[in-house]
């Protein structure tokens, strides 16, 4: 634990995780679930990342604010995060609701916190850590809290150093030599004159342990730490979002500092970023390490059997629990829970999300019940694809987007050059996509 961060300070800090909006850029993965509920790395959900970071940082009082397609997210959190009933620790859901004072759904991140602030202020929390529910990173929030206290900050914003090209599409902070934020620009785009002014100061590069001969910019990670009274003041208005509204105004009126985070961080906002982040986990030494025993990523315990591999060729892959793989070739892919892959299948550069059960049950009007095994049928070839949960792929199927970028087809969608089989879909034998 960083020096001077007492257990009392940690108990005085409340974590608030934003459950995400409609997630249109992640469609069709968000057609029937919210962004934080999207499966990750074969056996996790995106929301497991910020919750696990909180638990590993000693922050065990957590609210998750939800609104769209919430059922699977609520079920996952309810089944997963259960603390000692005799402690004050919790992970609680605050769903959007109509009240006498508010009859609208959340209008943005700041509005979501504002609508629930009465709950947050019921207990004597002094610090409020606001997090996104759809990012992949590992952070010890105690380090951010320590810097916040050392600086006497009103607000601290986590930033990650990026190069000039990446800075064009991020919210960029400019700081003085001590890390105090003096200016904010939302997506500078092609304005190189503005970017020249937003470069990280050489003194801050040096104090952060970065080479001083490299040009870097501080991109906002959407992670904010507020003092209690400051959060109340900042939300005493009708502004809707933190990033676009609250933060630019607070920089002018409050003591706002940057916390520079230099480890791996990925915002899972598009199909491309989701796809590449997952496949990046199959590398020999991945940028994000799920095998960190000191800081584990928690998820639902399913008590599945070990996966059974029968004469298969598997390279650069993650294979989750409960799978049965027979005489198949799998390369550079994620294989999710309960995946059944039959003889002769070839899977490459793909994310197979797996299934919630081994058989899909169908009840007919006459009351009879039939079961359809969920599997990827024999001699099927899948390349550069995402197969969402509970999909049944027939025999001799070919799924390969080729050079196509964005299309809506009868049985699948193509986004960012990736073919996506929707959740619960059935692909007939011999289909070529």
Rosetta blueprint (number, residue, H / E / L):
1 X L
2 X L
3 X L
4 X L
5 X L
6 X L
7 X H
8 X H
9 X H
10 X H
11 X H
12 X L
13 X E
14 X E
15 X E
16 X E
17 X E
18 X E
19 X L
20 X L
21 X L
22 X L
23 X L
24 X H
25 X H
26 X H
27 X L
28 X L
29 X L
30 X L
31 X L
32 X L
33 X L
34 X L
35 X H
36 X H
37 X H
38 X L
39 X E
40 X E
41 X L
42 X L
43 X L
44 X E
45 X E
46 X L
47 X H
48 X H
49 X H
50 X H
51 X H
52 X H
53 X H
54 X H
55 X H
56 X H
57 X L
58 X L
59 X L
60 X L
61 X E
62 X E
63 X E
64 X E
65 X E
66 X E
67 X L
68 X L
69 X L
70 X L
71 X H
72 X H
73 X H
74 X H
75 X H
76 X H
77 X H
78 X H
79 X H
80 X H
81 X L
82 X L
83 X L
84 X L
85 X L
86 X L
87 X L
88 X L
89 X L
90 X E
91 X E
92 X E
93 X E
94 X E
95 X E
96 X L
97 X L
98 X L
99 X L
100 X L
101 X L
102 X L
103 X L
104 X L
105 X L
106 X L
107 X L
108 X L
109 X H
110 X H
111 X H
112 X H
113 X H
114 X H
115 X H
116 X H
117 X H
118 X H
119 X H
120 X H
121 X L
122 X L
123 X L
124 X L
125 X L
126 X L
127 X E
128 X E
129 X E
130 X E
131 X E
132 X E
133 X L
134 X L
135 X E
136 X E
137 X E
138 X L
139 X L
140 X L
141 X H
142 X H
143 X H
144 X H
145 X H
146 X H
147 X H
148 X H
149 X H
150 X H
151 X H
152 X L
153 X L
154 X L
155 X E
156 X E
157 X E
158 X E
159 X E
160 X E
161 X E
162 X E
163 X L
164 X H
165 X H
166 X H
167 X H
168 X L
169 X L
170 X L
171 X E
172 X E
173 X E
174 X E
175 X E
176 X L
177 X L
178 X L
179 X L
180 X E
181 X E
182 X E
183 X E
184 X E
185 X E
186 X E
187 X L
188 X L
189 X L
190 X L
191 X L
192 X H
193 X H
194 X H
195 X H
196 X H
197 X H
198 X H
199 X L
200 X L
201 X L
202 X H
203 X H
204 X H
205 X H
206 X H
207 X H
208 X L
209 X L
210 X L
211 X L
212 X L
213 X L
214 X L
215 X L
216 X L
217 X E
218 X E
219 X E
220 X E
221 X E
222 X E
223 X E
224 X E
225 X E
226 X E
227 X E
228 X H
229 X H
230 X H
231 X H
232 X H
233 X H
234 X H
235 X L
236 X L
237 X L
238 X L
239 X L
240 X L
241 X L
242 X H
243 X H
244 X H
245 X H
246 X H
247 X H
248 X H
249 X H
250 X H
251 X H
252 X H
253 X H
254 X L
255 X L
256 X E
257 X E
258 X E
259 X E
260 X E
261 X E
262 X L
263 X L
264 X L
265 X E
266 X E
267 X E
268 X L
269 X L
270 X L
271 X H
272 X H
273 X H
274 X H
275 X H
276 X H
277 X H
278 X H
279 X H
280 X H
281 X L
282 X L
283 X L
284 X L
285 X L
286 X L
287 X L
288 X L
289 X L
290 X L
291 X L
292 X L
293 X L
294 X L
295 X L
296 X L
297 X L
298 X L
299 X L
300 X L
301 X L
302 X L
303 X L
304 X L
305 X L
306 X L
307 X L
308 X E
309 X E
310 X E
311 X L
312 X L
313 X E
314 X E
315 X E
316 X E
317 X E
318 X E
319 X E
320 X L
321 X L
322 X L
323 X L
324 X E
325 X E
326 X E
327 X L
328 X L
329 X E
330 X E
331 X E
332 X E
333 X E
334 X E
335 X E
336 X L
337 X L
338 X L
339 X L
340 X E
341 X E
342 X L
343 X L
344 X L
345 X L
346 X E
347 X E
348 X E
349 X L
350 X L
351 X E
352 X E
353 X L
354 X L
355 X L
356 X L
357 X L
358 X L
359 X E
360 X E
361 X E
362 X E
363 X E
364 X L
365 X L
366 X L
367 X L
368 X L
369 X E
370 X E
371 X E
372 X E
373 X E
374 X L
375 X L
376 X E
377 X L
378 X L
379 X L
380 X L
381 X E
382 X E
383 X E
384 X L
385 X E
386 X E
387 X E
388 X L
389 X L
390 X L
391 X L
392 X E
393 X E
394 X L
395 X L
396 X L
397 X L
398 X E
399 X E
400 X E
401 X L
402 X L
403 X L
404 X L
405 X L
406 X L
407 X E
408 X E
409 X L
410 X L
411 X L
412 X L
413 X E
414 X E
415 X E
416 X L
417 X L
418 X E
419 X E
420 X E
421 X E
422 X L
423 X L
424 X L
425 X L
426 X E
427 X E
428 X L
429 X L
430 X L
431 X L
432 X E
433 X L
